[in-house]
Amino acid sequence: MTTPARKKTILATLYGLPFIWVGLQHFINPAAFVPIVPDYLGWPEFWVHITGWTEVGLGIGVMIPKFRRRACTLMIIQLCLLYLANLYMWTNDIAFDGFRFGAWGHIFRLLVQCLLIAAAVWLRKSADEQTSALNS
């Protein structure tokens, strides 16, 4: 693995590890996540467990160069969909694990979500470039 590829893998690992940790939290403390599942979805425990699995799986996938492109694509989609829970929490003033964020807290969460999406776009693009270099 070349030095630039190694650096991208380190960055992808630093990106993926928090998703694995948060995904595991869906199983360790599901009660924290259940209230933020939008009512219109129904079956909140189901959605908490599904998103736990997808966060763990995509967090791992982003770290592995062979799967990075696809995992980043799915991560972008997931982050957009998961923001619905954040928006639901914001518009309905729902506490997360006993903590209410307030307007500035929710704005900060939105900015972080945008940064996470931008990072996934960058990692996906760098995976495309790495694949093109290998195929040349």
Protein Blocks (a to p, Z undefined) as FASTA:
>chain_A
ZZklmmmmmmmmmmmmmmmmmmmmmmmmmmlmmmmpcfklgpmllmmmmmmmmmmmmmmm
mmpmklmmmmmmmmmmmmmmmmmmmmmmmmnopaeehiaebjmlmmmmmmmmmmmmmmmm
mmmmmmmmmmmmmmZZ
